[in-house]
């Protein structure tokens, strides 16, 4: 009986979580994520306090981060927050008209998740888990669940 030999590829493709551990990848993702987040803070009419809290940074740090050319570091947790928030923005624009998609995060919501609060207020009180829940909620709306 012959034994088959496996061939090795040039380089394995890292899983998304593994990519977050690579500093160069993290920096590239942070730059793109922050650029998108800067825009959505304006579109969602977020205060500096709200924007800072969603990223789990101080207002002073957010003030530095929102300037072009900021060279600080973004943690893995902050990258996940950026990814979820930018993904939420995209999902809202796929589901609603642009005008409603940009207003939706600040509108009181009677859905069971929000209990009359705005999605932004819900995310601010619940941190990353709440941000992920809102993202999942909108994805479920889009999927017809």
N, CA, C and O atoms as CSV, one atom per row, in Angstrom:
chain,resi,resn,atom,element,x,y,z
A,1,UNK,N,N,0.834,-1.160,0.000
A,1,UNK,CA,C,0.000,0.000,0.000
A,1,UNK,C,C,0.890,1.238,0.000
A,1,UNK,O,O,1.806,1.351,0.814
A,2,UNK,N,N,0.617,2.162,-0.913
A,2,UNK,CA,C,1.416,3.378,-1.038
A,2,UNK,C,C,0.896,4.448,-0.082
A,2,UNK,O,O,-0.303,4.538,0.183
A,3,UNK,N,N,1.790,5.227,0.411
A,3,UNK,CA,C,1.429,6.328,1.304
A,3,UNK,C,C,1.481,7.623,0.503
A,3,UNK,O,O,2.489,7.933,-0.133
A,4,UNK,N,N,0.407,8.359,0.540
A,4,UNK,CA,C,0.355,9.626,-0.180
A,4,UNK,C,C,1.076,10.698,0.626
A,4,UNK,O,O,0.934,10.769,1.847
A,5,UNK,N,N,1.837,11.520,-0.054
A,5,UNK,CA,C,2.547,12.615,0.607
A,5,UNK,C,C,1.776,13.909,0.374
A,5,UNK,O,O,1.332,14.198,-0.737
A,6,UNK,N,N,1.632,14.668,1.432
A,6,UNK,CA,C,0.944,15.948,1.324
A,6,UNK,C,C,1.909,16.991,0.764
A,6,UNK,O,O,3.092,16.999,1.103
A,7,UNK,N,N,1.401,17.856,-0.083
A,7,UNK,CA,C,2.216,18.956,-0.575
A,7,UNK,C,C,1.950,20.175,0.299
A,7,UNK,O,O,0.835,20.376,0.781
A,8,UNK,N,N,2.957,20.962,0.491
A,8,UNK,CA,C,2.815,22.150,1.316
A,8,UNK,C,C,2.629,23.371,0.429
A,8,UNK,O,O,3.296,23.522,-0.594
A,9,UNK,N,N,1.718,24.233,0.835
A,9,UNK,CA,C,1.535,25.484,0.114
A,9,UNK,C,C,2.603,26.466,0.566
A,9,UNK,O,O,3.259,26.253,1.586
A,10,UNK,N,N,2.777,27.534,-0.190
A,10,UNK,CA,C,3.813,28.519,0.105
A,10,UNK,C,C,3.637,29.124,1.490
A,10,UNK,O,O,4.598,29.224,2.252
A,11,UNK,N,N,2.431,29.522,1.815
A,11,UNK,CA,C,2.185,30.110,3.135
A,11,UNK,C,C,0.726,29.891,3.496
A,11,UNK,O,O,-0.157,30.098,2.664
A,12,UNK,N,N,0.466,29.477,4.726
A,12,UNK,CA,C,-0.930,29.288,5.126
A,12,UNK,C,C,-1.657,30.633,5.194
A,12,UNK,O,O,-1.058,31.662,5.506
A,13,UNK,N,N,-2.923,30.604,4.904
A,13,UNK,CA,C,-3.735,31.814,5.010
A,13,UNK,C,C,-4.187,31.925,6.456
A,13,UNK,O,O,-4.846,31.020,6.969
A,14,UNK,N,N,-3.844,33.023,7.121
A,14,UNK,CA,C,-4.213,33.134,8.536
A,14,UNK,C,C,-5.717,33.314,8.702
A,14,UNK,O,O,-6.374,33.962,7.888
A,15,UNK,N,N,-6.236,32.739,9.751
A,15,UNK,CA,C,-7.647,32.942,10.107
A,15,UNK,C,C,-7.816,34.389,10.525
A,15,UNK,O,O,-6.848,35.023,10.946
A,16,UNK,N,N,-9.043,34.938,10.418
A,16,UNK,CA,C,-9.239,36.347,10.789
A,16,UNK,C,C,-8.717,36.681,12.187
A,16,UNK,O,O,-8.089,37.722,12.377
A,17,UNK,N,N,-8.969,35.818,13.155
A,17,UNK,CA,C,-8.497,36.101,14.513
A,17,UNK,C,C,-6.977,36.116,14.564
A,17,UNK,O,O,-6.383,36.920,15.282
A,18,UNK,N,N,-6.344,35.224,13.799
A,18,UNK,CA,C,-4.887,35.202,13.764
A,18,UNK,C,C,-4.350,36.464,13.118
A,18,UNK,O,O,-3.305,36.972,13.524
A,19,UNK,N,N,-5.056,36.980,12.110
A,19,UNK,CA,C,-4.611,38.206,11.446
A,19,UNK,C,C,-4.588,39.377,12.421
A,19,UNK,O,O,-3.760,40.278,12.287
A,20,UNK,N,N,-5.486,39.375,13.398
A,20,UNK,CA,C,-5.499,40.453,14.381
A,20,UNK,C,C,-4.247,40.446,15.249
A,20,UNK,O,O,-3.876,41.471,15.821
A,21,UNK,N,N,-3.598,39.290,15.345
A,21,UNK,CA,C,-2.402,39.182,16.169
A,21,UNK,C,C,-1.158,39.695,15.442
A,21,UNK,O,O,-0.123,39.901,16.075
A,22,UNK,N,N,-1.238,39.902,14.138
A,22,UNK,CA,C,-0.099,40.374,13.357
A,22,UNK,C,C,-0.125,41.902,13.341
A,22,UNK,O,O,-1.077,42.509,12.851
A,23,UNK,N,N,0.910,42.505,13.871
A,23,UNK,CA,C,0.940,43.962,14.063
A,23,UNK,C,C,0.702,44.726,12.766
A,23,UNK,O,O,-0.078,45.678,12.756
A,24,UNK,N,N,1.345,44.342,11.685
A,24,UNK,CA,C,1.193,45.070,10.418
A,24,UNK,C,C,-0.245,44.986,9.913
A,24,UNK,O,O,-0.786,45.974,9.416
A,25,UNK,N,N,-0.864,43.817,10.038
A,25,UNK,CA,C,-2.258,43.655,9.622
A,25,UNK,C,C,-3.175,44.502,10.494
A,25,UNK,O,O,-4.108,45.136,10.000
A,26,UNK,N,N,-2.903,44.505,11.789
A,26,UNK,CA,C,-3.708,45.281,12.731
A,26,UNK,C,C,-3.634,46.769,12.399
A,26,UNK,O,O,-4.646,47.469,12.435
A,27,UNK,N,N,-2.448,47.243,12.080
A,27,UNK,CA,C,-2.275,48.661,11.743
A,27,UNK,C,C,-3.044,49.030,10.482
A,27,UNK,O,O,-3.676,50.085,10.421
A,28,UNK,N,N,-2.991,48.166,9.482
A,28,UNK,CA,C,-3.715,48.429,8.234
A,28,UNK,C,C,-5.226,48.420,8.469
A,28,UNK,O,O,-5.943,49.283,7.963
A,29,UNK,N,N,-5.701,47.449,9.233
A,29,UNK,CA,C,-7.128,47.377,9.541
A,29,UNK,C,C,-7.560,48.579,10.385
A,29,UNK,O,O,-8.646,49.123,10.184
A,30,UNK,N,N,-6.715,48.986,11.321
A,30,UNK,CA,C,-7.036,50.124,12.187
A,30,UNK,C,C,-7.160,51.398,11.367
A,30,UNK,O,O,-8.081,52.185,11.584
A,31,UNK,N,N,-6.255,51.608,10.439
A,31,UNK,CA,C,-6.291,52.820,9.614
A,31,UNK,C,C,-7.589,52.887,8.812
A,31,UNK,O,O,-8.251,53.925,8.780
A,32,UNK,N,N,-7.946,51.794,8.173
A,32,UNK,CA,C,-9.183,51.759,7.381
A,32,UNK,C,C,-10.416,51.872,8.273
A,32,UNK,O,O,-11.357,52.598,7.953
A,33,UNK,N,N,-10.408,51.157,9.383
A,33,UNK,CA,C,-11.540,51.182,10.299
A,33,UNK,C,C,-11.765,52.557,10.910
A,33,UNK,O,O,-12.903,53.010,11.031
A,34,UNK,N,N,-10.686,53.214,11.292
A,34,UNK,CA,C,-10.814,54.552,11.870
A,34,UNK,C,C,-11.304,55.566,10.837
A,34,UNK,O,O,-12.099,56.448,11.163
A,35,UNK,N,N,-10.840,55.448,9.611
A,35,UNK,CA,C,-11.306,56.362,8.562
A,35,UNK,C,C,-12.812,56.218,8.370
A,35,UNK,O,O,-13.531,57.211,8.256
A,36,UNK,N,N,-13.279,54.981,8.336
A,36,UNK,CA,C,-14.722,54.735,8.177
A,36,UNK,C,C,-15.489,55.201,9.410
A,36,UNK,O,O,-16.554,55.805,9.287
A,37,UNK,N,N,-14.952,54.923,10.597
A,37,UNK,CA,C,-15.627,55.315,11.839
A,37,UNK,C,C,-15.729,56.836,11.955
A,37,UNK,O,O,-16.745,57.358,12.413
A,38,UNK,N,N,-14.682,57.542,11.543
A,38,UNK,CA,C,-14.737,59.008,11.563
A,38,UNK,C,C,-15.926,59.511,10.759
A,38,UNK,O,O,-16.625,60.430,11.185
A,39,UNK,N,N,-16.154,58.912,9.601
A,39,UNK,CA,C,-17.266,59.329,8.749
A,39,UNK,C,C,-18.607,58.969,9.379
A,39,UNK,O,O,-19.532,59.781,9.378
A,40,UNK,N,N,-18.713,57.767,9.910
A,40,UNK,CA,C,-20.020,57.369,10.457
A,40,UNK,C,C,-20.371,58.121,11.728
A,40,UNK,O,O,-21.553,58.269,12.042
A,41,UNK,N,N,-19.367,58.607,12.478
A,41,UNK,CA,C,-19.697,59.414,13.667
A,41,UNK,C,C,-20.442,60.682,13.258
A,41,UNK,O,O,-21.340,61.142,13.963
A,42,UNK,N,N,-20.065,61.231,12.131
A,42,UNK,CA,C,-20.761,62.419,11.622
A,42,UNK,C,C,-22.149,62.045,11.102
A,42,UNK,O,O,-23.133,62.717,11.412
A,43,UNK,N,N,-22.226,60.977,10.313
A,43,UNK,CA,C,-23.506,60.558,9.739
A,43,UNK,C,C,-24.510,60.142,10.810
A,43,UNK,O,O,-25.709,60.380,10.663
A,44,UNK,N,N,-24.028,59.525,11.884
A,44,UNK,CA,C,-24.907,59.097,12.965
A,44,UNK,C,C,-25.098,60.190,14.014
A,44,UNK,O,O,-25.787,59.974,15.011
A,45,UNK,N,N,-24.505,61.345,13.805
A,45,UNK,CA,C,-24.608,62.476,14.731
A,45,UNK,C,C,-24.172,62.090,16.145
A,45,UNK,O,O,-24.837,62.423,17.127
A,46,UNK,N,N,-23.048,61.384,16.230
A,46,UNK,CA,C,-22.513,60.987,17.533
A,46,UNK,C,C,-21.739,62.140,18.146
A,46,UNK,O,O,-20.992,62.838,17.460
A,47,UNK,N,N,-21.922,62.328,19.425
A,47,UNK,CA,C,-21.104,63.307,20.141
A,47,UNK,C,C,-19.703,62.721,20.312
A,47,UNK,O,O,-19.499,61.521,20.129
A,48,UNK,N,N,-18.744,63.571,20.662
A,48,UNK,CA,C,-17.392,63.070,20.939
A,48,UNK,C,C,-17.425,62.057,22.073
A,48,UNK,O,O,-16.712,61.054,22.044
A,49,UNK,N,N,-18.261,62.329,23.077
A,49,UNK,CA,C,-18.383,61.412,24.215
A,49,UNK,C,C,-18.900,60.045,23.768
A,49,UNK,O,O,-18.383,59.012,24.193
A,50,UNK,N,N,-19.922,60.041,22.910
A,50,UNK,CA,C,-20.482,58.780,22.413
A,50,UNK,C,C,-19.473,58.032,21.549
A,50,UNK,O,O,-19.293,56.824,21.706
A,51,UNK,N,N,-18.820,58.739,20.645
A,51,UNK,CA,C,-17.833,58.093,19.772
A,51,UNK,C,C,-16.711,57.474,20.593
A,51,UNK,O,O,-16.298,56.343,20.338
A,52,UNK,N,N,-16.222,58.214,21.571
A,52,UNK,CA,C,-15.155,57.705,22.429
A,52,UNK,C,C,-15.611,56.470,23.195
A,52,UNK,O,O,-14.878,55.485,23.289
A,53,UNK,N,N,-16.814,56.524,23.736
A,53,UNK,CA,C,-17.324,55.391,24.515
A,53,UNK,C,C,-17.523,54.153,23.638
A,53,UNK,O,O,-17.243,53.036,24.073
A,54,UNK,N,N,-17.998,54.340,22.426
A,54,UNK,CA,C,-18.179,53.179,21.539
A,54,UNK,C,C,-16.850,52.501,21.241
A,54,UNK,O,O,-16.806,51.283,21.065
A,55,UNK,N,N,-15.767,53.271,21.181
A,55,UNK,CA,C,-14.434,52.684,20.956
A,55,UNK,C,C,-13.729,52.311,22.255
A,55,UNK,O,O,-12.652,51.716,22.233
A,56,UNK,N,N,-14.342,52.662,23.389
A,56,UNK,CA,C,-13.760,52.409,24.709
A,56,UNK,C,C,-12.420,53.117,24.876
A,56,UNK,O,O,-11.422,52.527,25.288
A,57,UNK,N,N,-12.438,54.417,24.536
A,57,UNK,CA,C,-11.281,55.284,24.757
A,57,UNK,C,C,-11.764,56.547,25.463
A,57,UNK,O,O,-12.966,56.809,25.517
A,58,UNK,N,N,-10.851,57.313,25.992
A,58,UNK,CA,C,-11.230,58.581,26.599
A,58,UNK,C,C,-11.565,59.581,25.494
A,58,UNK,O,O,-11.173,59.407,24.340
A,59,UNK,N,N,-12.299,60.632,25.870
A,59,UNK,CA,C,-12.603,61.682,24.882
A,59,UNK,C,C,-11.324,62.330,24.368
A,59,UNK,O,O,-11.227,62.682,23.192
A,60,UNK,N,N,-10.366,62.483,25.234
A,60,UNK,CA,C,-9.082,63.083,24.824
A,60,UNK,C,C,-8.396,62.208,23.778
A,60,UNK,O,O,-7.873,62.710,22.783
A,61,UNK,N,N,-8.401,60.910,24.008
A,61,UNK,CA,C,-7.798,59.997,23.040
A,61,UNK,C,C,-8.574,60.030,21.732
A,61,UNK,O,O,-7.973,60.054,20.658
A,62,UNK,N,N,-9.906,60.033,21.808
A,62,UNK,CA,C,-10.715,60.099,20.583
A,62,UNK,C,C,-10.420,61.381,19.812
A,62,UNK,O,O,-10.366,61.364,18.582
A,63,UNK,N,N,-10.230,62.481,20.516
A,63,UNK,CA,C,-9.909,63.754,19.849
A,63,UNK,C,C,-8.624,63.638,19.042
A,63,UNK,O,O,-8.509,64.215,17.961
A,64,UNK,N,N,-7.656,62.890,19.571
A,64,UNK,CA,C,-6.406,62.658,18.827
A,64,UNK,C,C,-6.626,61.666,17.692
A,64,UNK,O,O,-6.095,61.844,16.595
A,65,UNK,N,N,-7.410,60.619,17.955
A,65,UNK,CA,C,-7.629,59.563,16.952
A,65,UNK,C,C,-8.370,60.066,15.724
A,65,UNK,O,O,-8.151,59.563,14.622
A,66,UNK,N,N,-9.230,61.034,15.895
A,66,UNK,CA,C,-10.046,61.462,14.762
A,66,UNK,C,C,-9.317,62.403,13.817
A,66,UNK,O,O,-9.836,62.754,12.757
A,67,UNK,N,N,-8.112,62.811,14.200
A,67,UNK,CA,C,-7.316,63.664,13.319
A,67,UNK,C,C,-6.573,62.798,12.303
A,67,UNK,O,O,-6.004,61.764,12.654
A,68,UNK,N,N,-6.584,63.234,11.030
A,68,UNK,CA,C,-5.819,62.485,10.019
A,68,UNK,C,C,-4.343,62.403,10.415
A,68,UNK,O,O,-3.779,63.362,10.943
A,69,UNK,N,N,-3.742,61.279,10.164
A,69,UNK,CA,C,-2.334,61.098,10.473
A,69,UNK,C,C,-2.055,60.607,11.878
A,69,UNK,O,O,-0.895,60.493,12.275
A,70,UNK,N,N,-3.118,60.309,12.650
A,70,UNK,CA,C,-2.907,59.788,14.004
A,70,UNK,C,C,-2.080,58.513,13.919
A,70,UNK,O,O,-2.362,57.654,13.084
A,71,UNK,N,N,-1.073,58.374,14.758
A,71,UNK,CA,C,-0.160,57.235,14.666
A,71,UNK,C,C,-0.179,56.346,15.895
A,71,UNK,O,O,0.739,55.552,16.095
A,72,UNK,N,N,-1.202,56.464,16.715
A,72,UNK,CA,C,-1.289,55.632,17.912
A,72,UNK,C,C,-1.646,54.192,17.571
A,72,UNK,O,O,-1.773,53.820,16.405
A,73,UNK,N,N,-1.801,53.412,18.595
A,73,UNK,CA,C,-2.137,51.998,18.420
A,73,UNK,C,C,-3.583,51.741,18.801
A,73,UNK,O,O,-4.148,52.404,19.670
A,74,UNK,N,N,-4.163,50.760,18.128
A,74,UNK,CA,C,-5.535,50.329,18.388
A,74,UNK,C,C,-5.467,48.910,18.920
A,74,UNK,O,O,-4.803,48.055,18.333
A,75,UNK,N,N,-6.150,48.652,20.028
A,75,UNK,CA,C,-6.141,47.309,20.614
A,75,UNK,C,C,-7.001,46.351,19.791
A,75,UNK,O,O,-7.773,46.770,18.928
A,76,UNK,N,N,-6.854,45.084,20.069
A,76,UNK,CA,C,-7.667,44.074,19.398
A,76,UNK,C,C,-9.150,44.298,19.697
A,76,UNK,O,O,-9.989,44.143,18.809
A,77,UNK,N,N,-9.478,44.658,20.928
A,77,UNK,CA,C,-10.858,44.957,21.306
A,77,UNK,C,C,-11.386,46.137,20.491
A,77,UNK,O,O,-12.514,46.101,20.000
A,78,UNK,N,N,-10.582,47.166,20.351
A,78,UNK,CA,C,-11.007,48.340,19.577
A,78,UNK,C,C,-11.174,48.006,18.101
A,78,UNK,O,O,-12.066,48.539,17.441
A,79,UNK,N,N,-10.325,47.132,17.581
A,79,UNK,CA,C,-10.482,46.688,16.189
A,79,UNK,C,C,-11.796,45.937,16.002
A,79,UNK,O,O,-12.482,46.118,14.997
A,80,UNK,N,N,-12.139,45.108,16.958
A,80,UNK,CA,C,-13.417,44.395,16.882
A,80,UNK,C,C,-14.584,45.374,16.923
A,80,UNK,O,O,-15.563,45.207,16.196
A,81,UNK,N,N,-14.483,46.391,17.768
A,81,UNK,CA,C,-15.515,47.419,17.840
A,81,UNK,C,C,-15.638,48.149,16.500
A,81,UNK,O,O,-16.741,48.340,15.988
A,82,UNK,N,N,-14.504,48.550,15.944
A,82,UNK,CA,C,-14.515,49.236,14.649
A,82,UNK,C,C,-15.154,48.356,13.577
A,82,UNK,O,O,-15.994,48.813,12.801
A,83,UNK,N,N,-14.752,47.113,13.546
A,83,UNK,CA,C,-15.293,46.192,12.545
A,83,UNK,C,C,-16.803,46.033,12.685
A,83,UNK,O,O,-17.532,46.078,11.695
A,84,UNK,N,N,-17.262,45.849,13.905
A,84,UNK,CA,C,-18.700,45.664,14.134
A,84,UNK,C,C,-19.488,46.928,13.793
A,84,UNK,O,O,-20.569,46.840,13.210
A,85,UNK,N,N,-18.966,48.089,14.145
A,85,UNK,CA,C,-19.673,49.342,13.882
A,85,UNK,C,C,-19.712,49.667,12.394
A,85,UNK,O,O,-20.739,50.107,11.877
A,86,UNK,N,N,-18.608,49.452,11.716
A,86,UNK,CA,C,-18.580,49.688,10.266
A,86,UNK,C,C,-19.475,48.666,9.561
A,86,UNK,O,O,-20.169,49.002,8.602
A,87,UNK,N,N,-19.457,47.431,10.034
A,87,UNK,CA,C,-20.358,46.417,9.482
A,87,UNK,C,C,-21.815,46.757,9.721
A,87,UNK,O,O,-22.660,46.523,8.857
A,88,UNK,N,N,-22.114,47.308,10.883
A,88,UNK,CA,C,-23.476,47.748,11.187
A,88,UNK,C,C,-23.897,48.858,10.231
A,88,UNK,O,O,-25.010,48.847,9.706
A,89,UNK,N,N,-23.009,49.807,10.013
A,89,UNK,CA,C,-23.288,50.893,9.073
A,89,UNK,C,C,-23.639,50.325,7.692
A,89,UNK,O,O,-24.625,50.728,7.074
A,90,UNK,N,N,-22.829,49.399,7.231
A,90,UNK,CA,C,-23.067,48.807,5.903
A,90,UNK,C,C,-24.393,48.043,5.884
A,90,UNK,O,O,-25.169,48.172,4.937
A,91,UNK,N,N,-24.649,47.260,6.912
A,91,UNK,CA,C,-25.894,46.488,6.973
A,91,UNK,C,C,-27.117,47.404,6.978
A,91,UNK,O,O,-28.120,47.106,6.331
A,92,UNK,N,N,-27.032,48.512,7.704
A,92,UNK,CA,C,-28.148,49.464,7.727
A,92,UNK,C,C,-28.413,50.026,6.338
A,92,UNK,O,O,-29.565,50.203,5.941
A,93,UNK,N,N,-27.351,50.303,5.607
A,93,UNK,CA,C,-27.508,50.856,4.260
A,93,UNK,C,C,-27.984,49.813,3.253
A,93,UNK,O,O,-28.536,50.163,2.210
A,94,UNK,N,N,-27.781,48.567,3.552
A,94,UNK,CA,C,-28.324,47.514,2.691
A,94,UNK,C,C,-29.812,47.294,2.950
A,94,UNK,O,O,-30.550,46.881,2.055
A,95,UNK,N,N,-30.245,47.570,4.172
A,95,UNK,CA,C,-31.631,47.300,4.565
A,95,UNK,C,C,-32.550,48.505,4.399
A,95,UNK,O,O,-33.690,48.362,3.956
A,96,UNK,N,N,-32.060,49.687,4.751
A,96,UNK,CA,C,-32.872,50.902,4.727
A,96,UNK,C,C,-32.387,51.854,3.631
A,96,UNK,O,O,-31.320,51.662,3.048
A,97,UNK,N,N,-33.194,52.880,3.366
A,97,UNK,CA,C,-32.737,53.967,2.501
A,97,UNK,C,C,-31.568,54.655,3.214
A,97,UNK,O,O,-31.423,54.532,4.430
A,98,UNK,N,N,-30.742,55.371,2.462
A,98,UNK,CA,C,-29.578,56.021,3.070
A,98,UNK,C,C,-29.974,56.975,4.196
A,98,UNK,O,O,-29.345,56.989,5.254
A,99,UNK,N,N,-31.021,57.775,3.963
A,99,UNK,CA,C,-31.430,58.744,4.980
A,99,UNK,C,C,-31.869,58.045,6.265
A,99,UNK,O,O,-31.477,58.461,7.356
A,100,UNK,N,N,-32.670,56.998,6.152
A,100,UNK,CA,C,-33.128,56.276,7.342
A,100,UNK,C,C,-31.980,55.503,7.984
A,100,UNK,O,O,-31.877,55.443,9.209
A,101,UNK,N,N,-31.122,54.916,7.164
A,101,UNK,CA,C,-29.985,54.161,7.700
A,101,UNK,C,C,-29.105,55.036,8.586
A,101,UNK,O,O,-28.612,54.577,9.616
A,102,UNK,N,N,-28.907,56.284,8.195
A,102,UNK,CA,C,-28.056,57.177,8.981
A,102,UNK,C,C,-28.754,57.709,10.226
A,102,UNK,O,O,-28.088,58.075,11.195
A,103,UNK,N,N,-30.074,57.760,10.219
A,103,UNK,CA,C,-30.825,58.222,11.399
A,103,UNK,C,C,-31.126,57.090,12.374
A,103,UNK,O,O,-31.246,57.332,13.575
A,104,UNK,N,N,-31.249,55.861,11.882
A,104,UNK,CA,C,-31.696,54.708,12.664
A,104,UNK,C,C,-30.966,54.552,14.006
A,104,UNK,O,O,-31.630,54.313,15.015
A,105,UNK,N,N,-29.651,54.674,14.064
A,105,UNK,CA,C,-28.974,54.466,15.363
A,105,UNK,C,C,-29.408,55.429,16.457
A,105,UNK,O,O,-29.245,55.121,17.638
A,106,UNK,N,N,-29.955,56.586,16.099
A,106,UNK,CA,C,-30.354,57.585,17.094
A,106,UNK,C,C,-31.868,57.626,17.309
A,106,UNK,O,O,-32.357,58.459,18.072
A,107,UNK,N,N,-32.612,56.745,16.651
A,107,UNK,CA,C,-34.069,56.735,16.801
A,107,UNK,C,C,-34.490,55.785,17.922
A,107,UNK,O,O,-33.945,54.686,18.025
A,108,UNK,N,N,-35.452,56.184,18.766
A,108,UNK,CA,C,-35.983,55.249,19.765
A,108,UNK,C,C,-36.510,54.006,19.051
A,108,UNK,O,O,-37.143,54.105,18.000
A,109,UNK,N,N,-36.247,52.847,19.624
A,109,UNK,CA,C,-36.588,51.593,18.966
A,109,UNK,C,C,-37.424,50.731,19.920
A,109,UNK,O,O,-37.028,50.485,21.059
A,110,UNK,N,N,-38.569,50.285,19.443
A,110,UNK,CA,C,-39.455,49.473,20.276
A,110,UNK,C,C,-39.157,47.977,20.161
A,110,UNK,O,O,-39.854,47.158,20.759
A,111,UNK,N,N,-38.131,47.622,19.400
A,111,UNK,CA,C,-37.756,46.214,19.286
A,111,UNK,C,C,-37.405,45.632,20.646
A,111,UNK,O,O,-36.992,46.368,21.542
A,112,UNK,N,N,-37.561,44.322,20.814
A,112,UNK,CA,C,-37.329,43.690,22.118
A,112,UNK,C,C,-35.915,43.891,22.657
A,112,UNK,O,O,-35.707,43.883,23.870
A,113,UNK,N,N,-34.968,44.067,21.787
A,113,UNK,CA,C,-33.586,44.278,22.218
A,113,UNK,C,C,-33.409,45.645,22.878
A,113,UNK,O,O,-32.650,45.782,23.837
A,114,UNK,N,N,-34.108,46.647,22.364
A,114,UNK,CA,C,-33.868,48.032,22.769
A,114,UNK,C,C,-34.823,48.551,23.834
A,114,UNK,O,O,-34.463,49.440,24.606
A,115,UNK,N,N,-36.032,48.008,23.885
A,115,UNK,CA,C,-37.028,48.406,24.899
A,115,UNK,C,C,-37.246,49.919,24.947
A,115,UNK,O,O,-37.317,50.513,26.023
A,116,UNK,N,N,-37.350,50.532,23.768
A,116,UNK,CA,C,-37.619,51.962,23.683
A,116,UNK,C,C,-36.384,52.842,23.625
A,116,UNK,O,O,-36.493,54.026,23.304
A,117,UNK,N,N,-35.231,52.307,23.923
A,117,UNK,CA,C,-33.986,53.088,23.870
A,117,UNK,C,C,-33.517,53.203,22.420
A,117,UNK,O,O,-33.993,52.476,21.548
A,118,UNK,N,N,-32.604,54.099,22.174
A,118,UNK,CA,C,-31.999,54.175,20.850
A,118,UNK,C,C,-30.931,53.084,20.744
A,118,UNK,O,O,-30.372,52.677,21.762
A,119,UNK,N,N,-30.640,52.611,19.548
A,119,UNK,CA,C,-29.547,51.642,19.400
A,119,UNK,C,C,-28.217,52.173,19.935
A,119,UNK,O,O,-27.440,51.418,20.520
A,120,UNK,N,N,-27.950,53.465,19.740
A,120,UNK,CA,C,-26.701,54.030,20.263
A,120,UNK,C,C,-26.680,53.926,21.787
A,120,UNK,O,O,-25.675,53.505,22.361
A,121,UNK,N,N,-27.764,54.298,22.443
A,121,UNK,CA,C,-27.821,54.209,23.912
A,121,UNK,C,C,-27.621,52.769,24.372
A,121,UNK,O,O,-26.907,52.518,25.343
A,122,UNK,N,N,-28.249,51.826,23.677
A,122,UNK,CA,C,-28.101,50.411,24.019
A,122,UNK,C,C,-26.639,49.986,23.893
A,122,UNK,O,O,-26.116,49.299,24.771
A,123,UNK,N,N,-25.976,50.390,22.808
A,123,UNK,CA,C,-24.576,50.007,22.598
A,123,UNK,C,C,-23.669,50.666,23.631
A,123,UNK,O,O,-22.694,50.064,24.080
A,124,UNK,N,N,-23.986,51.888,24.003
A,124,UNK,CA,C,-23.160,52.585,24.994
A,124,UNK,C,C,-23.232,51.921,26.358
A,124,UNK,O,O,-22.231,51.855,27.071
A,125,UNK,N,N,-24.411,51.427,26.727
A,125,UNK,CA,C,-24.539,50.804,28.047
A,125,UNK,C,C,-24.009,49.372,28.072
A,125,UNK,O,O,-23.617,48.872,29.127
A,126,UNK,N,N,-23.996,48.714,26.912
A,126,UNK,CA,C,-23.600,47.312,26.892
A,126,UNK,C,C,-22.234,47.006,26.322
A,126,UNK,O,O,-21.806,45.852,26.342
A,127,UNK,N,N,-21.531,48.016,25.812
A,127,UNK,CA,C,-20.185,47.791,25.292
A,127,UNK,C,C,-20.144,46.876,24.078
A,127,UNK,O,O,-21.107,46.787,23.316
A,128,UNK,N,N,-19.015,46.199,23.910
A,128,UNK,CA,C,-18.807,45.345,22.736
A,128,UNK,C,C,-19.894,44.279,22.572
A,128,UNK,O,O,-20.354,44.068,21.450
A,129,UNK,N,N,-20.326,43.593,23.646
A,129,UNK,CA,C,-21.392,42.605,23.445
A,129,UNK,C,C,-22.674,43.235,22.861
A,129,UNK,O,O,-23.329,42.637,22.007
A,130,UNK,N,N,-23.016,44.423,23.322
A,130,UNK,CA,C,-24.216,45.099,22.808
A,130,UNK,C,C,-24.023,45.547,21.366
A,130,UNK,O,O,-24.952,45.469,20.562
A,131,UNK,N,N,-22.827,46.013,21.035
A,131,UNK,CA,C,-22.543,46.397,19.652
A,131,UNK,C,C,-22.745,45.187,18.741
A,131,UNK,O,O,-23.343,45.295,17.670
A,132,UNK,N,N,-22.242,44.040,19.179
A,132,UNK,CA,C,-22.400,42.818,18.388
A,132,UNK,C,C,-23.871,42.404,18.292
A,132,UNK,O,O,-24.312,41.925,17.248
A,133,UNK,N,N,-24.629,42.587,19.372
A,133,UNK,CA,C,-26.054,42.256,19.350
A,133,UNK,C,C,-26.812,43.129,18.349
A,133,UNK,O,O,-27.674,42.640,17.619
A,134,UNK,N,N,-26.489,44.416,18.320
A,134,UNK,CA,C,-27.156,45.314,17.375
A,134,UNK,C,C,-26.790,44.922,15.950
A,134,UNK,O,O,-27.643,44.918,15.063
A,135,UNK,N,N,-25.544,44.597,15.736
A,135,UNK,CA,C,-25.108,44.150,14.399
A,135,UNK,C,C,-25.873,42.891,14.004
A,135,UNK,O,O,-26.361,42.797,12.878
A,136,UNK,N,N,-25.985,41.930,14.905
A,136,UNK,CA,C,-26.725,40.698,14.630
A,136,UNK,C,C,-28.198,40.980,14.390
A,136,UNK,O,O,-28.818,40.361,13.525
A,137,UNK,N,N,-28.761,41.913,15.151
A,137,UNK,CA,C,-30.177,42.278,15.023
A,137,UNK,C,C,-30.463,42.794,13.609
A,137,UNK,O,O,-31.429,42.376,12.971
A,138,UNK,N,N,-29.620,43.699,13.134
A,138,UNK,CA,C,-29.819,44.257,11.791
A,138,UNK,C,C,-29.569,43.189,10.732
A,138,UNK,O,O,-30.281,43.137,9.729
A,139,UNK,N,N,-28.580,42.348,10.939
A,139,UNK,CA,C,-28.347,41.248,9.990
A,139,UNK,C,C,-29.556,40.325,9.935
A,139,UNK,O,O,-29.915,39.839,8.862
A,140,UNK,N,N,-30.189,40.079,11.083
A,140,UNK,CA,C,-31.406,39.230,11.116
A,140,UNK,C,C,-32.548,39.903,10.376
A,140,UNK,O,O,-33.297,39.234,9.665
A,141,UNK,N,N,-32.697,41.208,10.527
A,141,UNK,CA,C,-33.715,41.937,9.768
A,141,UNK,C,C,-33.494,41.750,8.271
A,141,UNK,O,O,-34.429,41.482,7.517
A,142,UNK,N,N,-32.259,41.895,7.865
A,142,UNK,CA,C,-31.928,41.750,6.449
A,142,UNK,C,C,-32.205,40.344,5.957
A,142,UNK,O,O,-32.592,40.147,4.805
A,143,UNK,N,N,-32.007,39.357,6.837
A,143,UNK,CA,C,-32.205,37.964,6.450
A,143,UNK,C,C,-33.651,37.514,6.579
A,143,UNK,O,O,-33.974,36.378,6.232
A,144,UNK,N,N,-34.519,38.373,7.067
A,144,UNK,CA,C,-35.925,38.018,7.190
A,144,UNK,C,C,-36.260,37.181,8.404
A,144,UNK,O,O,-37.313,36.545,8.440
A,145,UNK,N,N,-35.383,37.167,9.406
A,145,UNK,CA,C,-35.614,36.366,10.614
A,145,UNK,C,C,-36.576,37.091,11.532
A,145,UNK,O,O,-36.903,36.587,12.606
